[in-house]
Amino acid sequence: MWHEARKHERKLRGMMVDYKKRAERRREYYEKILPGTGVRRAEM
């Protein structure tokens, strides 16, 4: 059964990486729209 846990682990890690990439892209997007403001959004 360890392979099932491993599969789930990889899926979770992928989701975390995707979340970080999206957060970075979102930050760059807001920085472009509102330069210099350093907009901070509440984390989910």
C-alpha positions in Angstrom: 0.0 0.0 0.0 3.0 2.4 0.3 2.8 3.1 -3.4 -0.7 4.6 -2.9 0.6 6.9 -0.2 3.5 7.9 -2.4 1.2 8.7 -5.3 -0.9 10.9 -3.0 2.3 12.6 -1.7 3.4 13.5 -5.2 -0.1 14.9 -6.0 0.0 17.1 -2.9 3.5 18.3 -3.6 2.4 19.2 -7.2 -0.5 21.1 -5.8 1.7 23.1 -3.4 4.1 24.0 -6.3 1.2 25.1 -8.5 -0.1 27.3 -5.7 3.2 28.9 -5.2 3.6 29.6 -8.9 0.1 31.0 -9.1 0.7 33.3 -6.1 4.0 34.6 -7.7 2.2 35.3 -11.0 -0.6 37.0 -9.2 1.8 39.2 -7.2 3.6 40.2 -10.5 0.2 41.0 -12.1 -0.8 43.3 -9.3 2.6 44.9 -9.2 2.2 45.8 -12.9 -1.3 47.3 -12.3 -0.5 49.2 -9.1 3.3 49.8 -9.2 5.0 50.7 -6.0 2.0 50.0 -3.8 3.1 46.5 -2.7 -0.4 45.3 -2.4 -0.8 42.6 0.2 -3.7 40.2 0.1 -4.9 38.0 2.9 -3.7 34.4 2.3 -6.4 31.8 1.9 
